[in-house]
Amino acid sequence: MFKLLVVDDDSGLRLSVRSTLGSTGKFEVDEAFDGLNALEKVKAEHYNAVLLDVDMPRLSGLETLKTIKEHDPSIIVIIMTAYATIDDAVTAVRDGAYDYVSKPVNSEVLVEMVDKAIKAHNLISDVAGSAPVLHEADRKIIGNTAQMQKVFNIILRLSKVETPVLIRGASGTGKELVARAIHYNSGHKEGKFVAINCSAIPENLFESEL
């Protein structure tokens, strides 16, 4: 069963989130009352995901996120934030959080987001298993280092947005593999992925071909 840790200094919110997610039968839900308590639990037990408030006493959500990711990059962190701290939530996503949800937390939105996190976790688990396959094709991205986990988290986040992505790197570093991974984890995965050798296209035809 997917194991979650809910971290918030508001006991009422923790209870509400725990009840919402626990009632689905998909999740085992634990609680922590602040960032330091969360770190104690994360280091003592394995959690697949952490729902983390931004604004907490003793240790902020951003600091807690950083330490969680240093301890285990594969843990998926979803930020819970009030409107006043939305900028912190965006910063958290840039720092490795999977996504954020605004308070008051909408039950349906939360369950849907955590369901997506399950799929993300399963993908990351495949990476850590030494030979992950990102889709049915014969291309693979392999790696279990912290650096590869960061790359994979970026792939997962990019696959959720409707925007062009520029992937830069030397020849042979896996740019096409990353592009395929983004495509096949996006909402366009049923469509065709077309790889084009741009260096073979004459400059005067480049724009029209793309």
N, C-alpha and C positions, 0 to 999 in steps of 0.2 A: 504494500500500500504506500502511496505517495505521502511522505512525511513533511509536514509544514510547521514552521515556528512563527507565531504572531507576536510582534514586538511593539508595544505601545504602553505609555504610562497611564492611559485611560482604561481602567478595568472594565468599564461598560462596553467600550468598543472592542476590547479583546474578546469578551464574552459573546458579543454579537457576531463577530467574524468567525469565531470558533463554532458557534451554533450553525451559521450559514454554511460553512464548508463541511462541517462534520455531518450535517443532515444529508449530504449528497451520497454518503457512503464510499466516496472515493479517496478521502483524505484522513490521515491521522494527524490531529492538530494539537500542538503544544503551545504554551504561552511563556513570554518573558516580559517583565515589567519595565525594563529600560535597556539601553545599549550594553551596559556592562553585564547585566544578567543574561542577555542574549549571547554574548561572547562566551560566557561560562558554559552555557548549554550547547552551543555550536562546537566547542572544543571537547565536550564530554560525550556528545552523541552525533550521529549523522543525520542531517536534514537535507531533503531534496530542494526545498525552497524556504525563503524567509520573507514574510510580509513585514515591512519595516517602516515605522513612523519616522519622519524627518526631525521633528522638533521634540526632543526629549531632554530631561535633566541628566546630569553627570557626564553623558557621552552622546553627542549628536548622532542623528541617523547617518550623516555623511561619513563621520569618523567610524561608526560601526560598520557601514558598508565596506569601507576600505580594508578594515581588519578582517572581516569575513572573507573577502575576496583573496586576501593574502594567505589566509588559512586554508581555503579550499575554493579555487576559481570556478569549480563546477556548480557550486551552490547558486541557484537562481534567486535573485533578490528583487522583490516588487516593492516599490516605495508607496507609502500612504501619506498623502499630503493635504493640508488645508490650502485654500486659495492663496493665502498670504505667503506660503512657502513654495509656490509653484516653481520659482526660479531654482530653488534648491533641488527640486525633483528633477528638473531638466539637467542640472549639473550631475545628479546622481546617475542618470541614464548615460551620460557621457563617461562617467567613471566606472561603468560596468553593470549598473542595475538593468534588469530585463525590461522593466516598464514602470509606470506609476499610475496610481488610481487616486482620484480626488475624494476628499471627505466632504460631506457624509458619504460613506461607501455604499454604492448601489450593489445590492446582492447579486443581481444577474450579471452585471459587468464584472464583478469580482470573480464569480465562478467561471465565467468565460475566459477571463485573463489567466486564471490558475490552470484551467484546462489546456490553454496554449502553452503555459509554462511546463506542463507535464510532457508535451511533445518535445519542447526544447530540451528538457532534462534527458529524455530518452535519446535524443540526438547526441547530446554531450556525452552521455554514458557510452555510446557507440565509439565516440572519438577516444575516450579513455581506454577502451577495450583493445586497442592496438591496431585494429583494422576496420574503422568505421566506413560504411557505405552511405553516402548522402542521398542517393536515389538509385533507381533500378539500373542505370547505366553502369558501364564497367569502370568509371572513373572513381577514384577514392582519395580522400584526404586523410592522412594518417598522422597521428601525433598525440602524445599524452603529456606534453610539457605545459607549463603555465602560459608560455607564449602562444602555443597552439589553442589553448582554451580561450585566450583573449580573442584570437582571430575568429574562433567559432562563435563566440558571443556576439562579435561585430556582425558576422554573417547573419545570425538570427535576427538581430535588430534591423539590419538593412532590408531583409526579406519582407518586413512588415510595412515599409514605406513606399509610396508611389513617387519615386524620384529617380532620375538617372544617377548612376554610380560610376565613378572613374576609378579603376583599379590600376595602380602603378607598380612596376617592379621589373627587375631584370629578366631576360629571357630564361625560361625554365624554372621560374620560382612559383608557378602554380596559379597564375592570374585567371586562366580559363577555368580551372577547377573551382576557384572561388566564385566566379561568375555563374557557373552551373549550380553551385550550392545555393546561391542567392535566388536564382530562378526557380529551382525545384522545391524551395521552401516558401515560396511566395504564393500570392493568390493567382498567379498566372501559370502555375505549374502544369496545368492541363494543356497549355499552349506549347508551341514548338520553340526550342532553344536553337538559335542559329549562330554558329561561330563563324566570324568573317576574318580573313587574313587582310587586315587594313594595309599592311605594307605592300601588298600586291595590287592595290587599287591606285590607278593614276590620280595625281593630285586634283586634276580638273573634273574628275568623276566622283571624287570621294563623298562630297555632300549628298549628291543625288542617290548614290548607292546606299548610303546609310538611311 
